[in-house]
Amino acid sequence: MALKSVLLSFDLLRRINSFQDGIYQDVQSLKAALKPQSCSFFRYRPSIVSNHRTDLAGADALFAPWYAAYSTSHIACLFQHVKHAPNLLTKHAAYYGHVVVLEHLYGVCTPEVFNGLPLWDLAAANGHIHILNFLHSIQFMPTNIVNCHHVPATNETMRVAAASGHLSVVAWLHSHNISFDPTDAQDVAAEFGHLDVLQWLYNHGVGEITTWAMDKAAANGHLHVLAWLYDHIPSAKCTTFAMDDAARNGHLDVLEWLLAHRKEGATVASVRNAAEANHVDVLRWLLAHKISPTTSPWAMALAAQDGHLEAIQLLHEYDWPGTSRAMDKAAKHGFLGIVKWLHDHRRDGCTTSAIDDAACEGHLEVVQWLHNHRDEGCTTKALDGAIQNGHNRVAWWLIEHRNEGCSARGIEFATQRGDLGLVQWFCRHRHVEVWRREASIVVARTLDHHEIVSFLEWGQPDNCPCSKCASKHRPAFCTVQ
C-alpha cells in the first residue's frame, strides 16, 4: 500500500520532473513553428487593420488550442526555450482579447516585456475594451519608450479603432482622455465606410476632414459615406483621384454620383484603370460620357497585357490610340487571340519584343504565329530566354526555324538547365571560347550534370541532335551572331 502511494504521488512526480532535462512536447512543437520571422508581422504598421488579419489568424491557430489545453501553465517553459516568445504572446493576447494571459505575463515578467509593443493598437483593432481597461489600469504608455521601430502606439490607436469600425472603442478612448493624435480619424473612418464612426467623430470634434475622406470613400465604393459628407460637411472636397480610383475598382454608381454632384472630374487614368481591370461597363460609361480630358495609348496596352479583349475592342470603337506595346504585351503573356485581333484590326503592329518575350515565357503557339504572320522578327534574346527558362520546345523550334541564334552565354544557360542536347548543339554550331567551355564544365560539375561534364571534356564535337545533323547534312561551323 505504501509502495502504491509513493508511485502514484503527483507531488513526488512533480519534484522529480523538476530535475529532468528537456521540454514539454507541446512546447517543442511550438518552438519548431515559432521562427523569429513569425513575429515580424506584429511590428506595427498603420495598415494593420486591413493587411495583417491573415498573419494574426495564423498565430492564433497555434496558440488557441495550446491555451485551451494548458491555459498559462506552460508559458514559463515556452519563454525559457523560445527567446522571442514573450514578445509574440503579449501581442497575440492583446489582439485576441486574452486578458488572463496579459495579467499572467504582467505578474511574472519584467516590465521590459511590455515595453515598446503596440498593445493599445492591437486591442483597438479588434474592439477589445477589456484589454484597453487593463492597459489603462497598469498605466501602460509605450510612448515613453525610446528607439521603437514603430509609431508610438497611442498616437495611432484612435486611427486603428476608426478604421476598424469599433465605435465603442472610439468613444472609450475619447472619454478616458487617452493621449492620441486624432488628425485623420475621420478620414480613415470614411475610407473604410464606417459612417456611424465618422458621424460620432464629426459630432464630437475629433479629427478633421481632408480630401482623403472623399477620395478613399469613392475608391472603396462607399456611396453612403460620400452622400453624407456632401450633405453635412460643405467643406468636404475630393480630387480627381476619386473618379480615377472608383473606375479602377469598378464602382459605376460612385462615378455616376460624382459626375452629378462634384466638379473635380477625372484624368486619363480613369480610362486606363478601367481597361486594365476589365471593368467593361465602367469603361463604356467613361468613354460614352467623355470623362477623360485626354487619351493615352497605355490604356490599350494594359488591357492587352491582362488579356481583356472586350476592353480593347471598346477602346478601338471610340478611336483611342494604340501602340506596338499592346501586341508586344499580349504576346508576352500568351494571349494569342488578342494578338490576332490586333493584327486584323489595328495598324500599331509590334516589335521584336513580341517574339522575344513570348519565347522567354514559353508561348510556342504565339511564337509560331508571329513568325508566320509578322515581319518584325526577333533577336538573340528569344533563344537565350527560352533556354534560360527551360522552354526546350520553344528553343528547338527557334533553332530549326529562325536564324537569329543566341548570344555567347547560351551554352551557360543550357548547362545550368542540364540540357545535354542544347549543349551539343552549341559545340557543333557555335564557336565556344575555351574559357567559356571551361566555365560551363565547372557549372555542370557543381550542379551534378555528369553527362554534360563528360561531353564537354571527352565528347565528340560533331554530336548534335538537331534535324540538320540528324539527317547528316552537317553545316560548317558558324560564328556567334
N, C-alpha and C positions, 0 to 999 in steps of 0.2 A: 504494500500500500504506500509505504514511504517512497519506494522507488518510482511508483507511478506518479506521485505528486511532484517529484523532482523533474521527471521527464516532461510533464505537462505544464510546468510552471512558465507562464508567459513572462513574468518579471525576470526570471533567470535567463530565459531565451533572449530577452531584450538586452540584458547586460552582456551576455556572451557575444551577441551580434555587434555590440559597440566596439569590440576589439577586432572585428573582421575587416579585411581589406576589400575593396571593390565598391560598386554602387548598385542601387536598386535597378532591376531590369527595366522598369518604366522610365527611369531617368537615363539609362543607357540609350534607350530608343529616342528620347528627346534630344539627347546630346548629339546623336547622329543626324537628326533632322534639323537642328537649330544651328546652321552655319552662321559665321559672323555677318555675312551679307544679308541674312534673313531679317536683320533689324534695320537695314538701310531705308526700307520704305516707311519706317516710323519717323525718320528725320523730317521735320516739319516743312511743309510746302503750303502756300496759300490755297492751292487747289486740292487739298487733302479730301475735301468732300466728294468731289467727282472722280478723282483719279486713282484712289487707293483702296476702294472698297474691296476689291478682289484680293489684294495683298493682305489686308486685315482679316478677311474671312479665312485666308489660308492659315494664318497664325491661330485663329480661333479653332480651326479643325484639329489642331494639335493639342491646344490647352483645354478645350471644353470637356472632352472625355477624361482627361487627366485629372482635372478638378473634381469631376463627378465621382471618380474612383477614390481619390486620396485627399480631397479638399486642399488644405495648406500644409499637410504633414510632411510632404516630400520636397518642399520648396528649398529648405536648407541644403539638402543633398544636391539638388539641381544647381544651386548657387556655387557650391563647392567645386563642381566639375565643369560648369559652363560659365566662363567669365562674363559674357555679355547677357546672361540670363536676367540679372536684376533689372537692367535697362529695358529689356524686352517685356518681361512680365508686368512691370509697372505701367508701361504704356498700353499694353493689351488690356489690363484691368480697368484703366481709365476709359478706354474706348468702349468696352463691352459692359461697363457698369458693375464690375465685381468689387464692390466696396469692402467686402470681407477680406479680400486679398490685399487691397490697398492698406487697410487697417493693420493687417498682419505684417506687411512689409514695413510700414511706418514704425511698428513696435519693435521689430527685430533688426532692422537695418540701420546703418548710419545715415544721417541726413543727406550725405553726398549722393545716395542712390536716386533721390528725387530731383537733385539739382539739374537745372537746365533742360528738363523734359517738358514738352508741350502738353501737359496733362489737362490744363484748362480747355485747350482747343479740341483735344481728343474727346473729352467728356461732352463738350458743347456740340460737336459734330454728330453725336448720336443721341442727344437730348437727355443726358443723364443728370438731372438736377441733384439727385442724392450724392453723386460724385462731386459736383460743384460745392455742395454743402460741406462735404468732408474736407475738400481742399481749402475752403474758406475757414473752416474751424481750426485747421493747423497753420493758417496764415501762409499758405504756400504761394510765394510770389517769385516765379522764376526770372522776373525782370531784373532781379538783383544779381543774377549770375553773370559773370564776365566771360568773354570769349566763347559764347554759344555759337553754334553753327546754324541757328535758325532765328527768325524774327522773334523777339520776346513774346511769349505766348499770349499774355493778357492784352497785348496790342491787337491781336488777331481774333480773339475769342468772339467778339460781337459779330465780326465778319463771317466767321465759320458758322455761328448759330443762325445768322440771317440767310446764308447761302443754303443751309440745310433745312430751312423752313421750320425751325423749332421756336415758335413764338413764346412758349413758356420759358425757355432759356433766355431769350432776348429780354423778356420782362424781368426775370430774376437778376440778370446782370445789371440791368438799369436800377432796380430797386435796392440792390446791395452796394451800390456805388463802387463797383469793381473798376479798377483802372483799365481803360482800353481806349483805342483810337477808333472813334465811330465814323470817321470821314466817309468811307464808301459803303457803309452798311446798307443804305437804301439802294445803292447801285447793284449790289450783289443780290439783294432780295428780288429786285426787278429782273436781273439776269436769269435767275433760276425759277422765275414765275411764282414766287410766294407773295401773292397780293396781300394777304392778311398781315404778314410781317411788314411789308412795305407800308401799309396804311398805319400800322401801330407806330413804326419808327417816325413817319412823317408827322403824325399827330402829337408825338412826344418830343419832337425837335431833335431826334437823334440822327446825326449824319446829314448828308446833303445829296441832292440830285445833280448828276452831270450828264453829258451826252452818252456816257457809258450805259446808263439805265435803258434808254430807248433803243440804242443800237443793239445791245445784247438781248433785250426782250424780243426785238424783231428777229434777230438771228436765230433765236431758240423757239420762235413761233408762239410767244405768249401774247396773243392779241388782246386778251382781257387786261393785261398789265398796260399795254400801250394805250388802250382806250381810257383807262383810269387816269394815267399820267396826263393825257391830253385834256380830260375833263376837269381835273382837280388841281393840276400844277401848271399854270400858264407859262411858267419859265422853263418847263421841260422841253428840251430840244434833242434832235438827233443829227447825224451826219449822213453822208452817202453810204457809209458802212451799213446802215440799217437795211436799205434795199439790196445792196450788194450781197450781204450775208444771208438775208432772207431768201434770195434767189439761190444761193449755194445750198441751202438746206431744204429747198422745195416748198416754202410757205407762201403759196399763192394768195391765200386770204390776207396775209400780212401785207403783201405787195399791193393788193387792191386797196387796203385801208390806208397805207402810206401815200399812195397816189392821190387818194381823195382828201386826206387831211393834212399832209405835210408838203413842203415845197423844196426840201433839200435835194430830191431827185436821186439819181444813181450815176454810176460810171460804167465804162465798158466792161468792168469786172463783173457786173451783174449777169450779162450775157455769157461771158466766159465761164463763170462759176456754174451757171445752169447747164451749159453744154457739157462741161466736164463731169458734172454729177448726173447727167442724163435725166434731168427734170424736164421732160418734153413739154408738158402743159405750161410750166413756168416759162420755158424758153419761147414757146409760141406766143404767150401773152406779152412778154418783153419785146419781142420783135414786132408784133402787131401794134403795140402802143408806142413804138419807137422810143423806149425808155432810155436807151443808151445814146449819149450825145455824139459818140464816135464809133468807129468799127475797128476790129482787130483780127488779123489772120490767126491769132493764137487760139481763138475760140474753136475753130475747126480742127486745129492741130491737137488740142487737148481732148476733144471729143473722139478723134480718130485714135489717139493713144489708148483710150479706155474702151474702144470698141462700140461706140454709140452711133450707129449708122443713122438712126432716125433724127438725131440731133444734127448730124452733118447735112442730111437732106433738107432740114428746116433752114439751116443757115444758107445753104445753096439757093433755096427757094426765095429767100429775102435778099439775095445778091450780096451776101457777106463775102469779103475777100478770103482767099485761102493762101496756102504756102506749100512748098515742096515738103516741108516738115510733116504735113498731115500724112502723106503716103509713107514717108520715112518711119514715122511713129507707128502707123498701123502695121507696117511690115515687121518692125522690131518686135511687136507684141503678138504677131501671128494672126492678125485679123485679115485673112485673105479676101473675104467678102468686101471689106471696106477698100482694100487695095484695088480690087476690080472695079468697084463703083466709082472711085476717084478717077481711075484710068478712063472709064467710059464717059463720065460726066464733067470732069474738070480738066483744066489745062495747066494746073500747077506742077504736075509731074512729080519727080522725086530726085534724089541724088544717089551717089554711090553708097551712102549710108544705109539705104533700104536693104540691099543685099548683104552688106557688111553686118548690119545689126541683126537681120533675120538669121544669118548663118551663125552668129555668135550665140543666139538664143535657141538654135536647133530647129528652126521652122523650115524644113526642107521643101514643103509644097510651095511656100511663099518664094523661096529662092528660085525654084524651078519656074514658077510663073513669071517672075520678074525677068529671068533670063530669056524666056521665050517671047515676052511681050513688051519689054522696055529696052532702051538703048543705053542707059546710064552706066551699066556695068557695075564693077565693084573694085576693091583694092585688095592688097595683101591682108588687110585686117579681117576679111571674110574667112579665109582659110586658117589664119592664126587663131582667130576667136573660136572657130568650130573645133579645132584641135585642142586648144587650151581648156575648153569647157566640156570636152568629152563627147561631142556630137559627131561620132565617126561616120554615120551615113551621110551627113552633110559634107564632111571633109572629103570623103572619097568621091562624092558627086562633083564637088568643085574641082578636084584633081582631074577627073575624067572629062569635064565639060567646059572648064574655064581656063584661061591662060595666065591669069594674074599671079598665080603661085602664092607663095608666102614669104615672110621675112626670114632672115637667118636664124631667128630664135625658134622657128618652127620645130626643129629637132629637139630643142629643150622641152617644149610643150608636149611633144609626143612621148618623150622619155618620162616626163613627170606623170603622164596618164598611163604609162605602161603599155603603150600600143606598139608592139613589135613591127607590125605591117607598115605603119607610117614611118617608123624609124628606118626600115629597109628602103622605103620609097625615097626618103631624104638622101640616104647614102648613095642611091643609084642615080637620082635625077637632080640632085643639088650638090654644089660644091660645099663641103663642110670643112671649115678650118680645123686644123689639128687641135688647137686649144679648146674649140667648142665641142669636138668629139670627146676629148678627154674629160671636159666638164660634164658632158652627158653621161659618161661612164661612172663618174663619181655620184651623180644624182641617181642613176639606176641602181648602183650598189647600195646607196643609202636607203632607197625605197624597196629594196629586195626584188627588183625586176631582173631576175637572174638571166632570163633568155635574152634580154636586151644587152646586158653586160657581155654575155658570150658572143653575141653577134658583133657588137662594136669592137671587141678585142680580137675575135678569130673568124667572124663570119665572112662569107663570100660577098664581095662588094656588088655583084650583079643580082643578088637575091632581091626580088621585088614582087609584091602581089598585085600590082596594078594591071589593068587589062592589056596595055601595050606590051608589057613584059611577059604577061601570061601567054600572049599569042606569039611570043618570040620575035616581035618587031621591036627590038630594043633601040630606042633613040640614043643618040650620043649624049654624053654628059652636058648639062647646061649650067649656066651660072645663076646665082640668086638674082631674082628680078626685084 
